[in-house]
Amino acid sequence: MSTNMTSVITKSRSAFSSERTLAVSFRLAQIKNLLAMINECQDEIVSALHADLRKSTMEATLYEVELVRSEIAYFIRNLKNLAKKEKLPMNLLACLDSGYIQREPYGVVLILGAWNYPLSLSLLPLIGAIAAGNCVILKPSELAPNTAQTLSKIVPRYLDTECFHIYEADLEGTKELLKNKFDYIFATGSTNMGRSVMAAAVPHLTPLTLELGGKSPIFIDDSSDYELATKRILWGKCMNLGQTCIAPDYILCSKNVEKEFLTVATRVLTEWYGTNWKQSLDLTRILNEKNFLRLQKMIEETKGRIAFGGQMDQQTLWISPTVIVDIPDPSDIVMQEEIFGPILPIITVDSADEAIKIIKSRPKPLSLYVFSKDNSVIQEFVKRTSSGGICINDVIWQNGWEGLPFGGVGESGFGNYHGKYSFETFSHKKSVLQRGFSYMSEKLGEARYPPYNDSKLRFFTTIIRHIHSFNVNINWCRVTSHFFAGCFGALVLFLYLRYLK
């Protein structure tokens, strides 16, 4: 283990032991400092994102910076309430006792960021971990080096340097880092990466959240609005040039819908990007040559037909938005793994039921998209399929909808975050029961003591079976206000009877 790695982990452990992160005021101050960082360093961040992926200013701002700013604002508004203990209903059989849930931080958390959204996929979990009171070691993706270097430079200027660390490492360095004991691990990446992280967590029995990916399918029903469906699907596919974990991966639809989709798609893409898509400043580039060659192989070896697109330039890492049709075999190369690029296969089906069977035959996706005006069709997909999330008549939009958890299921990951779900993810729910030493409290429970007999057994059996019936939810603010209102009314009545009558 390197000296730097040892120092970072030791500092984090020591800082957490000092208990400074337990104070909600400290957490809020750090989150507000992150907001100051985003406000003051936005131009530098956007430049780094452009250098890594050639992200346009609009994509970098909306899908990276503003998502982070929105998450910060949520916790500034809600952290004090989230951190309060959760009281259980009062039970009339134990009215002198109280039970509640206290959320406490895990300790030192390791966050592994991802390269495709190197700002938001690093800082969103960081915000939740800070809000929950943890110390954090954030390892940004080495595949987005400009953003990683920018975070390493600016974060220490705004956050407590003993509690929160940015640790840069390559693949081998990350493997070494994972050999250490952490109290929680949060990782975003591919399914294979998830397996490696999970294996590393096993020796220490470290709890973790894995945000992975998978092939997110789309079903377009014959009842859909083809114009809007096509626009929304292409927007989601072209965002970050398809390098999004919840990007539409393949389409299931009838032959007639396929024809309508292709007609609209070619017109819409020309309206958006002109006649030379490669020259558009609104389209990102593939991350690196390795990913380029993987996508190039898909285009060259598919048994399907390229309906449009397919242009590639290895020197500039450019691949045009490409739609592939007439795929003869579900084991075709474009259907074997998550595409993670601007390639969109279309598989024709005769019914919603056939589409559902195809979806259920594959690993559970991170997202599922359904376009239909028929609510009965929509409900069939909601009830009969399993996915991390489902969005009706749009794509990706669910990721930014406040109040919805984001996370996978099965091979697309487990655990979730965003907003209050981030706070829950990075908090241990500690059960607390507080009993008194009063005479009444003891008399209610003394039948537990030996010597045992049938009457004691019957007594406790009855209590256990019916104790839930004695739970009472009391709003103490309302009780107090009613009490004082009653006292005031009694006083008025007393004065009236005493002096006025």
N, C-alpha and C positions, 0 to 999 in steps of 0.2 A: 504494500500500500504506500503510495507516494506521501511525502511529507505534507504537501498541500492538502491532499485528501484527508489525512489524519488530522490536520489542524482544523479543517472545516467541520468535520464530524465532532471533534472534541469541543470546539467553540459552541456548536449547536446544542450539544448535550448540556454543557455548562449553563448556557443561556436559558434553556428550558427549566433546568433545576433551580434557577434563580427565581422562578415563578413570575417574572415580569409580564409574560404573555397572557397570564390569567386575567388581568384587569381589562375589562371591556374598553375602558378609556384608552389604554395602550393600543389595543387592536384598531379602534376607530382612528386614532392618530396615524397609524401606519397606513391604513387604507386611504385616508385623506392625503397622505404623502404620495401614494401611488397616483392619485388623481392629479396632483401637482406635477408629477413626472410626465404623465401623458400630455397634460396641457402645455408644458414647457418644452418637451422634447418631441412633439408630434412630427415635425418636419424631418428630424433626424431618423425617426423610426420609419416613416414612409419611404425615405431614401434607401434605407437598409433593405426593406421589403422589395423595392424595385430592383436593387442590386442582386438579390438572391433569386427572384422569380420573375422579374420584369413586371411586377404587379402595377396596374394603373393606379393613379392617385385615388380614384373613386373606389376601386376594390380594396385597396389598402386601408382607406379611411373607414368605409362602411363596414367591411367584414372582418376587420382586425381592430382598429383603434376604437371605433364607436361601440363595438360589442364589449370591449374592456371597460370603457367609460360608463356604459349602461350598468354593468355588473357592479362597479364601484358605487354608483349612485344608489343601487338597490340596497347594498349593505349599509351605506351611510343612513338611509331611511329606516332600516329594519333591524339592525344588529342588536340593539338593546332589547327588543322584544324577543328575538330569536334566542338570546342568551339567558332569558329568564327560566327559572325552574318550572317544569310542567307539573302542576298539582293534580293529583288524582281526586275523584269524587270522595266526599266524606261518607263513611259507612256508619250507620246508626248503631251497629253492634260494637263499633270501636271508635266512638265519636271523639274520644280523647287522644286518638292516635292519628298520625298523618303520613301519607305516602306521596312521594313525588319523584320525578325523573330529572336528574341533573346532568346536563351535557357538559362533558369535559374534553379537552384536547387529547389526542393520542400521544403527542410528544414531538419527536423529530420526524418530519415527513419528507420523503423523496418524491419529487415530481419530475417525470421525464417528458419533455415537450416533443412536439412533432414539427417536421419541416414544412408541411404544406400551408399551415397557418402559424408560422413560428412565433408570432406575438400573442395572438388570442389563445392558442392552445397551450401556451406556457403561463400566461398571466391569469386566465380565468380560474384554473384550479389554485393558483397561488393566492388569489384574493379569498377564495373560500377557506383555504387552510389558515390564512392569517386571521380571518373572522372567527374561526373556531378556536383560536388560541394556540396554534402549533408554531414550532420553529420549522423552517423550511430550507431544504437544499434543492434548488431548481437547476436541472441539467437541460439546457436548451439543445435542440437538435444541431449536431455538427454539420448536417447537410444544408443548413441555412446559415453559413458562417457569419455573414454580415449582420444579421439580426442577433445572433448569439453574442457577437462581440459588442454590439450596441447595448444589449441588456447588461452584459458584464460591466460596461463602463458607466451606465446611468443609474442602474438600480441601487448600488451602494451609496449614491449621493442622496437618496431619498428614504431608504429603509434602514432600520437598525442593523448594523453590520455584524453583530454577534448572533442575532436571531435568524437572519435571512441571508442566504448565500446563493450566488450564481456560480455554478461549477461547470466549466467547459471541459469536454473530454471527447475523444474519438470512440469508435466502437469498442476497442480493447479497454480503454479507460473506463467506459461505462460498465463493462463486464466486471472490472475490478471494483468499481463503486458498489455494484449490486451484491458483492460478497459480504458487505458490511450489514450489521443489524440496523434496521430502521423500524420505527413504530407504525408507519403506514407508507405504502407506495401507491402513487397514482401515475399511470403510464398511458400515453396515447400513441398509437402506431398500428402496424399491420398485425394480422393474426399470428404470424410466425414470431414477431417481436413479443407479442403477448405471452406466447408459450414460454419463451426464454425468461421473461421477467417473472412469470409465475413459478417457474422452476427455481429461480434464484431466491424467491421468497420462502420456499418450503423449509429449508434448514432452520430458519428463524421463526417459522409460523407467523410471518408478517401478513397482516390483512392488507388487501389491495383493491384498487379499482382499475379495470382495464377498459379503455375506450378504444375499440378496434375498428373494424370496417366490414367489408363484405360486399356482395353484389346486391345493390338496392334496386328492386324491380319497379316498373311502372305498368299499370294496366290502364289502357284507354278504352273506355266503353263506347259503343256505337252512339250512345245518347249524348256524348260529350260535345262541348263547344270546341271544334277542332282548331280554330284560330287561336283562342286563348290557351288551350292545352299545349299546342305546339310552341307558342312563344315562351310559356313558363318552363316547359321541359328544356328547351334550348338555352334559356337563361341559366338554369341550374347546371346544365352540362358544360356550358362555355365558361362559367365562373371559374377562375383559376385554372382554366383549360382542362377542366374535368378532374383536377387533382384535389378532390374534396371527398372526405370519407362518406358523406351522405349524398353524393352526386348521383343522379339517375344512371344506372349501370346498363340496363337493357329494357326494351319495351315489349309488352305482350298486348296484341290487339288483333282485330280481324283484318282480312286482306283489304277491305274497303277503307278502314281507318288508316292502314299503312299508306295507301295511295293518297288520301287526303293529307296525311302528315307530311309526306315528301313534297307535295305541291306547295304547302304553306312554308315548310322549312327552308327550301331554297330561296324563296322570295324574302323571308324574314331575315335570313343571314346576310343577304345582299344589302337589305335596308340598314342593318346594324353595322356591318363591317366593310361595305363597298364591294367592288368587283375583285379586288386583290386583298383577300383576308389577311395575308401575311403582313401587309403594310399597316394594318390597323394597330393603333396604340392601345386599344381596349382589350386585346387578347394577350394573355400571359404566355410564358414559354415552359417547356418541360424542364424539370429540375436539373437533370444531368444526363450524360451520355448513356449511362446504364439504364435509366428509365426510358430514354428515347429508343434504345435498341429493343427493349422488351415490347414496347408499343408497335414499333416497326415490324417486329416478327408477327404480331397479331394481324396487322393489315396484310402482310405478304402471304401468310400461311392459312388464313381463313378460307373455308370452302364456300363461304357466302359471296354475295355480289356487292360491290361497293356502289351504292346508289348515288352518292356524291361525296366529295372530299378525297381523302387519301393522299394529299400532297405532303411531302416531307422534306426537311432540310436539316441534315445531321449537324452541320456546322453551326447553325443558329438555334438548334434544338426546337425547330418548328414542326408541328404536325397540325394540319388543318382539321376543323370539325368534320367528322367522317361518320356517315350512316351506312351500316351494312345490312342487307336484306337477303332473303332466300337462303337462310342458314339451314342446311339439310339435317344436321345432327346436333342434339343437345350437348354432345361432348366436343363440339368445335372449339378451337383455341380461344375464341373470344368469350366463351362461356365457362372456361375452366377456373378462372380466378378473377378477383376484382380488377377492373380495367384501369382505373385511376388515370384517366387520360381522356382526350376528346373523341373517343370512338363509341358509337352508340348502335348496338345490334338491335334488330327488330325480329321477333319471333311471332309468327301469326298463329292465332288460336281461333276456335269456333265459338267459344263461350267463356263467360266469367268463371264457370266451374272448371273448365280446362286450365285456365290461367292459375286458379287457386291450387290445383293439383301440382302444377309445375313448381310454383313457389314453395309449396309444402314438401316437395321432394328434395329441396336444396337446403343448405344450412340457413339458419334464421338470419335475415338481413338486419342491418342497423336501421334502415328506413324502408318504408313501403309507400308507394304513391299510387293513388287511384283517381282517375278522372272520369266522372259520370254525373249525370243529372238525375239518375234513378237511385233513390235512397235505398231501395231494397238491395241493389247491387253493392252499394257502398257498405251496407251492414253485413253482407256476406263476407266481405274482405276483413272488416273489423272483427267479426266473431270467429271466423274460421282460420285466420292466419296468425302467425306470431312473428313479431319484429320488435326492434328497439323502440320504434315509433312509427306512426302512420300519419300521412298528410293527405287530405282530400282536396283534389282540384288545384294543387300547387305542389312545388317541390322546395325543399330546404327551408322553407319559411318557418317550420316548426322549431328550428334551431334557435331562432331569436324571439320566440313568443314567451313573454314573461309569465312564469307560473308553471310551465311545462318542464319536467325533468328531461335531461338528455343522457342517453346511455343505451347500451346494447343488451342483447340476450343471446345465450349460447356462444357460438363462435364469433359473434360480433361484439362480444365483451360482456362485462357485468359491472353493476354499480352505476350510479348516475350523478349528475351535478347540474349546475346553473341555479343561481338564486338560493332559496332556502335549502334546496337539495344538495348544494355544495356544503353548506353548513352542517347538514346531517351527515354527509359522507365523511367529513373530517372530524366528527365528534363521536365520542363514545357515550352511549346513553347509560348513565349509572343509576341504578335503582336505589332509592333511599327510603327507608321506613323508620319513622321516629315514634317510639312508644314512651309512655310515662310510667311513673312508679305509683300512680294513684290506687286507692283501694278498689274503685270500680273497674279500672283496667285489669287489675290482677284477678278479681273475682270472675270476670268474663273468660279468663283463660286458665284458671286453676285446675279445670277438669283434665288438663293434659298430663298432670303429674301422677305417678304411680301412688298407690296400687290401682291398676286398671280394673274396670268392671263394665258390665253391659250398659248401665245407665250412662256412664261417661262416653261409651262408644256411640250410643244412640244420640246423645247430645251433640257431639262433634260431627257425626254424620249429617245431622239435620243442618247444622251451621254451614258446613262445607257445601251442601247442595243448594242452599238458599241464600248464601251471604250476598250474592249479587243483587238480590231483591231489596237490600237495605242501603244500596248506594244512593247518595243524594248529591246532585250538582247544585251547589249554592253559589250564587253571585253575591259576594260579600259587600260589594259597593251598593247593590240594590237593597240588601238586607239592612245595611247601615242607614241608607237614606230613608227606608220605610220606618226604621226604628225611631229616628229623630223626628220624622213627620208625625208618627204616632204620639211621641212625647209632647210635641208642640200642640197637637190636637187636644191631648189630655189637659195640658196647661191652660189652653184657651177655655175649655169646658169648665175647668176648676175655677178660673177667674170669673167666668160668667155666672156660675152658680153661687160663688162666694160674694161677689161684689155688685153684680148688675141685676140679678134676679131679685 
